[in-house]
Amino acid sequence: MAQEFYTTNVQVGDALDLPAPVRELAEQLRGEVSSLATQAQEELRLSTFRDELFLMASLGYATAVELVVKDLRSLLTAYAHAVATERPSLQEVASWQRVTPGNLRRRYTAAHVKAVQAMLDVRIPFDVVQLGFTSVRDGHIEGLNAQSARDYLLRTQIRARLRGIIEETASVLHGKDWQETTLVESAFDPNPFRGYAQVSASTANDRTPLTQHSPRAIELTLEQLDAEHAEYFEFERSAVEAAEAA
């Protein structure tokens, strides 16, 4: 039987200074969990869900929360255990997660470590962070430093043009009504354009790394933008390649 608590005699206080980007992202993820809970409560208050939709919506909510809280835990554990030069008490890091210190390594992956390291760079590659933390949106990274705010604008413009190309293609392939939404009205429906999961996943979120989109779609997108956008995309592509090679 797993132990519920692992007691230590370590004093927890102000020994650790989290880098500003790590703390900022952690605070945003904590806020995201609170926001999801509020959305779920409001959805239930305003709805007359029958049992099956209540079940589906509750599962969608639980899954959405799980993605965020796992990213939050992996972010802080990876920093504390694998990145920090002045580590906090690893006994306490484990104790607060109800695991043994030996199990901390199982709480994060190499992708998480690379994402945390990327967050500490002068120019943060959004794609590397999002490859590690799949619930992280562009807006979460925008304010981590001054350069990120400038890159966020370029990224938003690339996404807007990319979305336009995908929507134009979908309209040809599936007809002009392809964006008709499902009758399942829940904020936690993973596929609001039911029947076109791949299309909607590409167009409806800002969590997908740009380098994970179709190379041809990206090529067409950059042809319609200027050299600064192409330079930015090349920066992201190179950062992802370097992270994968490390």
N, C-alpha and C positions, 0 to 999 in steps of 0.2 A: 504494500500500500504506500502510495506517495505521501511524503510528509507535506503538511500544509504550510508550516513555517520552518525556517532555518535560522535559529537565533545566533546572534553574534554580539560581541562586546564593543563593537566599533562605534565611535561617536560620529554621527552624521551632521555636517554643518556646512561651512563655507570654504572647504578646502579645494573645491573644484570650480573653475571658471569655464563655463561652456562658451565656445566660440559663438559670436553673435548669429551667424547664419544657421547653426545647428539649433540654437535656442529658438530663434524666430520660426523655423519650420516646425519644430516640436510644438510651439504654442499654436500655430495655425492648425496643425493636425488635431490637437486637443479641442480647438474650437470647432473643427469640422465634425467631430463626434457629437458635440453638443447640438450643432445645427441639424444634424441628421435626426437626432432624438426629437427635436422640436418639430421637424417636418412630419415625422411619423405620428406624433401626437395630434397635430393639426389635421392630417389626412384622415385619421380615425374619427376625429371630432366632426368633420364635415361630411363624412361618408356614411353610407348604409351598406357596408361590405357584407356580402353573403359569405358563408363559411369558406368556400373555396378561394375566393379572392382575398379574404382575410388571411388565409394560410399563405397564399402566394406573396402578398404584399409584405407580410411579416418575415418571410424567408428573404425577400429582396432587401428589406431593411437590415436584417441580421447580417447578410452578406456584405452590404455596403459598409456597415460599421466595422465588421471584421477586417476588411481590407485596409481601412484607415488605422485601426488600433494596432494591427500587426506591423504596418509601416512605422508607426510611432515607436513601438517597442524595438523594432530592428534598427531604426535610426539611432536611438540612444544607446542600445547595447553595443552596436558596431562601433560607435564612437568611443564609448568607455573602454571596451575590451580590446579594440584593434587599432584605433587611430590616435587616441589621446596620448600625449607625451607625459603628462602628469595625470595618472589614472586615479579615479575614485576607488574606494574600497570595493574590490570585486566581490568580496563576501556579501557586502550590502547590495550591490547590483543584482546578485543572484537571489538574495533573500527576499527582496521586494518583488521578485517575479515568481517566488515559491518554487525555485529550482536550486540545484546544487551548483557551486561555482564551476564544476566540470562540465555542466550542461550549457553554459553561456554560449559556447561556440556554436551550438545548434540553433541559437536564436537569430542568427544572421548568416548571410552568404557573402561570397566574394563580390557579388554585384552590389550589395549594400555597402561594403567597405569602399569600393570605388566611387559610389555615389556620394558618400560622406566626404571623401577626399576631394572630389570634384567641387563640392560646396565650399571648400576652403580656398579655391583658386581665385585669382583676381577676376578672371572671366569664367563664369560658371557655365558649363555645358548642360543646358536643360535636358537634353536627350539622355545623358549619362545618369543624371539624377532620376529621371522618370523610368529608365530601365531598371533601376534598383528599387524604386518606390512607386508602384503602379497606381497608387491612389493620388499621387501628387499632380496637381494641375499647374499649368503655366503661371497662373496668378499666384500660386504659393511661392514661386521662385522669384517673381518679379521684384520684390522688395528686399531680396537678400543682400544686394549691394548695388552701387550706382550703375555699374556696367550692365547688370541684369535688367534694370529698368529700361535701358536703351535697347537691349537685345529682345526684350519682351515685345516692344513695338514692332520690330522687324518680324518676329515670330508670328505675331497676331496678323500681320499683313500677309505673310506667306500662307497661314492657315485659311484666311478668308478667300484668297484666290484659289487655293487648293480645293476648298469646299465648293466653290463655284464650278470648278472643272468636274468634280465628282458628281455634283447634282445635275449638271448638263448631261453627263454620260448616262446617269441613272434614268433621266427623263427619256432618253433615246431608247435605252434597253427595256425599261419597265413601263413607259408611258408617263404622261404628265401627272397622274394621280398617285405616283409611287410614294409621296410623302404623307398620304392620308394616315392619320394615327390610329392606333388600336383602340378598341372600345374598352380596354382594360385601363382605367384611369388611375394610375398609381405613380407617385414620384419615384418608386423603386423598381419600376418595370425596366429590365435591362435592355429591352428592344422596343422603344416607342413606335418604330416603324415596323410593326410585326410583319414578317414575311421577307424582309430585306435586311436581315441582321448585319451582313457584311457592309452594306452601303451605309446603314445608319450608324454603325460603330465607327466608320471613318469620318462621318460628318458631324456627329453630335457630341463629341467630347474634345477637351483640350489636354488630355492626359497621354495620348498616343505620341511617342517620340516621332519627330518629323522623318527621321531616317528609317522608320518602320513602314512608311507609306510606299506605294508603288514607285519605283525609280522613274517610270515613264510619266506618271502623274506629277512628280516633283519636277521633272525636266520641263514639262509643259507649263507648270506654274512659274518657274524661274524665268522662262522665256518672256513672260508677260510682266515681269518686275525688273528692277534695275540691278546694277552690279553689286550694290551694298547687300542686297538680299542674297545674291549668289555667294558672296564672301561669307555671310553669316552661315548659310547652310553648309558650306565647305568646312567652316570651323566646327560645326556640330558633327559632321560626318567624320572628320579627322579625329575628334575627341572620342567618338564611339569606337573607332578602329583602334586607337591607342589603348583604350580601356580593355577592349577584348584581347589585345595582344599581351597585356601586362600579366 
